[in-house]
């Protein structure tokens, strides 16, 4: 299986058209589903560009619905329903494609992750070229036929572990690692040895969980490669 990153110009995509009118603004694709010729998608964009993006999408005849459904921090989540594009239809109907998803749009191009058989997709690329699309493969990697759902679960678990506060709560971790003893670390940080010991235990516990998650993901890839 090949996992590729594509940069595509789609002449029939309203998101691409909107990104041309918002130079330098990244339109991140959170999710997209294709059903009965329509794409049901969610975009994440900075708050400063959200109103303009919704306006551009609503003015496009290919878009049935568009609106902000949530705001978080400096960004906003936009829900939209639009007509499917030739690229989405072609990839969805190809028997050589395991998985595909848009990642983000920027400056008139949309970036996709596409997983397909090793023989490639010459007919898909030829059709896109004939219909005014521009496609460039930015990255291509060979992967085992690993169930993608399992990989997503492991990566999600790993992301949660990396986000745990225990890893960044203590500013003394670097000193602890570099010191030869708790007494030396205590002198350098001004903290008691018992406090430093607790911080070290919390950090080591988090690191152990991360290593376990990485080992599980690595094992899945190895088993898929040997199958």
LUMVEX-244431 format. One record per residue (C-alpha): residue number from 0; residue in three letters; x, y, z. Coordinates in steps of 0.25 Angstrom, whole numbers. Layout:
BEGIN
+-----+-----+-------+-------+-------+
!   k !   r !    c1 !    c2 !    c3 !
+-----+-----+-------+-------+-------+
! NUM ! ALA !     X !     Y !     Z !
...
+-----+-----+-------+-------+-------+
% end
This chain:
BEGIN
+-----+-----+-------+-------+-------+
!   k !   r !    c1 !    c2 !    c3 !
+-----+-----+-------+-------+-------+
!   0 ! UNK !     0 !     0 !     0 !
!   1 ! UNK !     5 !    14 !    -3 !
!   2 ! UNK !     2 !    26 !     5 !
!   3 ! UNK !     3 !    39 !    -2 !
!   4 ! UNK !     1 !    54 !     0 !
!   5 ! UNK !    -5 !    61 !   -12 !
!   6 ! UNK !    -6 !    75 !   -15 !
!   7 ! UNK !   -18 !    78 !   -24 !
!   8 ! UNK !   -24 !    89 !   -31 !
!   9 ! UNK !   -39 !    86 !   -33 !
!  10 ! UNK !   -47 !    95 !   -42 !
!  11 ! UNK !   -60 !    90 !   -37 !
!  12 ! UNK !   -58 !    91 !   -22 !
!  13 ! UNK !   -64 !   103 !   -14 !
!  14 ! UNK !   -54 !   101 !    -3 !
!  15 ! UNK !   -42 !   103 !   -13 !
!  16 ! UNK !   -49 !   115 !   -19 !
!  17 ! UNK !   -51 !   121 !    -5 !
!  18 ! UNK !   -36 !   119 !    -1 !
!  19 ! UNK !   -32 !   127 !   -14 !
!  20 ! UNK !   -40 !   139 !    -8 !
!  21 ! UNK !   -33 !   137 !     6 !
!  22 ! UNK !   -18 !   137 !     3 !
!  23 ! UNK !   -10 !   131 !    14 !
!  24 ! UNK !   -22 !   126 !    22 !
!  25 ! UNK !   -21 !   111 !    25 !
!  26 ! UNK !   -35 !   104 !    24 !
!  27 ! UNK !   -33 !    91 !    31 !
!  28 ! UNK !   -42 !    80 !    28 !
!  29 ! UNK !   -47 !    73 !    41 !
!  30 ! UNK !   -56 !    63 !    34 !
!  31 ! UNK !   -63 !    60 !    21 !
!  32 ! UNK !   -74 !    50 !    17 !
!  33 ! UNK !   -79 !    47 !     3 !
!  34 ! UNK !   -93 !    43 !     2 !
!  35 ! UNK !  -103 !    43 !   -10 !
!  36 ! UNK !   -94 !    53 !   -18 !
!  37 ! UNK !   -92 !    63 !    -7 !
!  38 ! UNK !   -80 !    65 !     2 !
!  39 ! UNK !   -84 !    68 !    17 !
!  40 ! UNK !   -71 !    74 !    23 !
!  41 ! UNK !   -66 !    82 !    35 !
!  42 ! UNK !   -55 !    92 !    34 !
!  43 ! UNK !   -46 !    99 !    44 !
!  44 ! UNK !   -41 !   113 !    42 !
!  45 ! UNK !   -36 !   125 !    50 !
!  46 ! UNK !   -47 !   134 !    56 !
!  47 ! UNK !   -43 !   146 !    48 !
!  48 ! UNK !   -46 !   139 !    35 !
!  49 ! UNK !   -58 !   131 !    39 !
!  50 ! UNK !   -69 !   141 !    35 !
!  51 ! UNK !   -62 !   144 !    21 !
!  52 ! UNK !   -61 !   129 !    18 !
!  53 ! UNK !   -76 !   126 !    22 !
!  54 ! UNK !   -79 !   138 !    13 !
!  55 ! UNK !   -71 !   133 !     1 !
!  56 ! UNK !   -77 !   119 !     3 !
!  57 ! UNK !   -91 !   123 !     3 !
!  58 ! UNK !   -90 !   131 !    -9 !
!  59 ! UNK !   -85 !   119 !   -17 !
!  60 ! UNK !   -96 !   112 !   -24 !
!  61 ! UNK !   -89 !    99 !   -22 !
!  62 ! UNK !   -91 !   100 !    -7 !
!  63 ! UNK !  -105 !    97 !    -1 !
!  64 ! UNK !  -101 !   100 !    14 !
!  65 ! UNK !   -90 !   107 !    22 !
!  66 ! UNK !   -89 !   113 !    35 !
!  67 ! UNK !   -81 !   114 !    48 !
!  68 ! UNK !   -85 !   103 !    58 !
!  69 ! UNK !   -75 !   105 !    69 !
!  70 ! UNK !   -64 !   115 !    74 !
!  71 ! UNK !   -52 !   110 !    82 !
!  72 ! UNK !   -40 !   119 !    85 !
!  73 ! UNK !   -35 !   126 !    73 !
!  74 ! UNK !   -43 !   117 !    63 !
!  75 ! UNK !   -56 !   114 !    58 !
!  76 ! UNK !   -63 !   101 !    53 !
!  77 ! UNK !   -71 !   103 !    40 !
!  78 ! UNK !   -81 !    92 !    36 !
!  79 ! UNK !   -84 !    92 !    21 !
!  80 ! UNK !   -91 !    83 !    10 !
!  81 ! UNK !   -87 !    84 !    -4 !
!  82 ! UNK !   -88 !    77 !   -17 !
!  83 ! UNK !   -77 !    66 !   -19 !
!  84 ! UNK !   -65 !    69 !   -27 !
!  85 ! UNK !   -59 !    60 !   -39 !
!  86 ! UNK !   -47 !    57 !   -30 !
!  87 ! UNK !   -56 !    52 !   -18 !
!  88 ! UNK !   -65 !    44 !   -27 !
!  89 ! UNK !   -53 !    38 !   -35 !
!  90 ! UNK !   -46 !    34 !   -22 !
!  91 ! UNK !   -58 !    28 !   -16 !
!  92 ! UNK !   -62 !    19 !   -27 !
!  93 ! UNK !   -47 !    14 !   -30 !
!  94 ! UNK !   -45 !     0 !   -26 !
!  95 ! UNK !   -30 !     3 !   -24 !
!  96 ! UNK !   -32 !    13 !   -13 !
!  97 ! UNK !   -32 !     9 !     2 !
!  98 ! UNK !   -34 !    22 !     8 !
!  99 ! UNK !   -34 !    37 !     5 !
! 100 ! UNK !   -37 !    50 !    12 !
! 101 ! UNK !   -35 !    65 !    10 !
! 102 ! UNK !   -25 !    71 !    20 !
! 103 ! UNK !   -26 !    86 !    18 !
! 104 ! UNK !   -27 !    96 !     7 !
! 105 ! UNK !   -18 !   108 !     5 !
! 106 ! UNK !   -16 !   118 !    -6 !
! 107 ! UNK !   -24 !   111 !   -17 !
! 108 ! UNK !   -19 !    97 !   -14 !
! 109 ! UNK !   -25 !    86 !    -6 !
! 110 ! UNK !   -16 !    75 !     1 !
! 111 ! UNK !   -20 !    61 !     1 !
! 112 ! UNK !   -16 !    48 !     8 !
! 113 ! UNK !   -18 !    36 !    -1 !
! 114 ! UNK !   -15 !    22 !     2 !
! 115 ! UNK !   -16 !    12 !   -10 !
! 116 ! UNK !   -10 !     0 !   -16 !
! 117 ! UNK !     5 !     0 !   -20 !
! 118 ! UNK !     2 !     0 !   -35 !
! 119 ! UNK !    -2 !    14 !   -34 !
! 120 ! UNK !   -14 !    21 !   -40 !
! 121 ! UNK !   -10 !    25 !   -54 !
! 122 ! UNK !   -25 !    25 !   -59 !
! 123 ! UNK !   -29 !    35 !   -48 !
! 124 ! UNK !   -17 !    44 !   -50 !
! 125 ! UNK !   -20 !    44 !   -65 !
! 126 ! UNK !   -34 !    48 !   -63 !
! 127 ! UNK !   -31 !    59 !   -54 !
! 128 ! UNK !   -21 !    65 !   -64 !
! 129 ! UNK !   -31 !    64 !   -75 !
! 130 ! UNK !   -41 !    72 !   -67 !
! 131 ! UNK !   -33 !    84 !   -63 !
! 132 ! UNK !   -28 !    79 !   -50 !
! 133 ! UNK !   -14 !    81 !   -45 !
! 134 ! UNK !    -8 !    69 !   -37 !
! 135 ! UNK !     6 !    68 !   -30 !
! 136 ! UNK !    10 !    56 !   -21 !
! 137 ! UNK !    18 !    63 !   -10 !
! 138 ! UNK !    21 !    50 !    -2 !
! 139 ! UNK !    20 !    35 !    -5 !
! 140 ! UNK !    22 !    25 !     6 !
! 141 ! UNK !    20 !    10 !     5 !
! 142 ! UNK !    12 !     4 !    17 !
! 143 ! UNK !     7 !    -9 !    21 !
! 144 ! UNK !    -8 !   -12 !    19 !
! 145 ! UNK !   -11 !    -8 !    34 !
! 146 ! UNK !   -25 !    -6 !    38 !
! 147 ! UNK !   -26 !     9 !    38 !
! 148 ! UNK !   -36 !     9 !    49 !
! 149 ! UNK !   -27 !     2 !    59 !
! 150 ! UNK !   -15 !    12 !    55 !
! 151 ! UNK !   -24 !    24 !    58 !
! 152 ! UNK !   -28 !    18 !    71 !
! 153 ! UNK !   -13 !    16 !    75 !
! 154 ! UNK !    -9 !    30 !    70 !
! 155 ! UNK !   -21 !    36 !    78 !
! 156 ! UNK !   -17 !    30 !    90 !
! 157 ! UNK !    -3 !    34 !    88 !
! 158 ! UNK !    -7 !    49 !    86 !
! 159 ! UNK !   -15 !    48 !    99 !
! 160 ! UNK !    -3 !    43 !   106 !
! 161 ! UNK !     6 !    54 !   100 !
! 162 ! UNK !    -4 !    64 !   105 !
! 163 ! UNK !    -4 !    60 !   119 !
! 164 ! UNK !     0 !    71 !   129 !
! 165 ! UNK !    10 !    62 !   136 !
! 166 ! UNK !    20 !    64 !   124 !
! 167 ! UNK !    20 !    79 !   125 !
! 168 ! UNK !    16 !    83 !   139 !
! 169 ! UNK !    30 !    82 !   145 !
! 170 ! UNK !    41 !    92 !   140 !
! 171 ! UNK !    51 !    83 !   148 !
! 172 ! UNK !    51 !    71 !   139 !
! 173 ! UNK !    63 !    75 !   131 !
! 174 ! UNK !    70 !    78 !   143 !
! 175 ! UNK !    66 !    65 !   149 !
! 176 ! UNK !    71 !    57 !   137 !
! 177 ! UNK !    84 !    64 !   137 !
! 178 ! UNK !    87 !    63 !   151 !
! 179 ! UNK !    94 !    52 !   158 !
! 180 ! UNK !    86 !    52 !   170 !
! 181 ! UNK !    73 !    58 !   176 !
! 182 ! UNK !    82 !    66 !   186 !
! 183 ! UNK !    89 !    72 !   174 !
! 184 ! UNK !    75 !    75 !   167 !
! 185 ! UNK !    70 !    81 !   180 !
! 186 ! UNK !    82 !    90 !   181 !
! 187 ! UNK !    80 !    95 !   167 !
! 188 ! UNK !    65 !    97 !   167 !
! 189 ! UNK !    62 !   101 !   182 !
! 190 ! UNK !    52 !    90 !   183 !
! 191 ! UNK !    52 !    79 !   193 !
! 192 ! UNK !    56 !    65 !   190 !
! 193 ! UNK !    43 !    59 !   193 !
! 194 ! UNK !    36 !    69 !   183 !
! 195 ! UNK !    46 !    66 !   172 !
! 196 ! UNK !    44 !    51 !   175 !
! 197 ! UNK !    29 !    52 !   173 !
! 198 ! UNK !    31 !    60 !   160 !
! 199 ! UNK !    40 !    50 !   155 !
! 200 ! UNK !    31 !    38 !   158 !
! 201 ! UNK !    19 !    45 !   151 !
! 202 ! UNK !    28 !    48 !   138 !
! 203 ! UNK !    33 !    34 !   138 !
! 204 ! UNK !    19 !    28 !   139 !
! 205 ! UNK !    15 !    37 !   127 !
! 206 ! UNK !    27 !    33 !   119 !
! 207 ! UNK !    24 !    18 !   122 !
! 208 ! UNK !    10 !    19 !   116 !
! 209 ! UNK !    15 !    26 !   104 !
! 210 ! UNK !    25 !    15 !   101 !
! 211 ! UNK !    14 !     5 !   103 !
! 212 ! UNK !     6 !    12 !    93 !
! 213 ! UNK !    17 !    13 !    83 !
! 214 ! UNK !    21 !    -1 !    85 !
! 215 ! UNK !     6 !    -5 !    82 !
! 216 ! UNK !     6 !     3 !    69 !
! 217 ! UNK !    19 !    -2 !    65 !
! 218 ! UNK !    15 !   -17 !    67 !
! 219 ! UNK !     2 !   -14 !    59 !
! 220 ! UNK !    11 !    -9 !    47 !
! 221 ! UNK !    21 !   -21 !    49 !
! 222 ! UNK !    10 !   -31 !    49 !
! 223 ! UNK !     3 !   -25 !    37 !
! 224 ! UNK !    16 !   -25 !    29 !
! 225 ! UNK !    19 !   -40 !    32 !
! 226 ! UNK !     4 !   -44 !    28 !
+-----+-----+-------+-------+-------+
% end
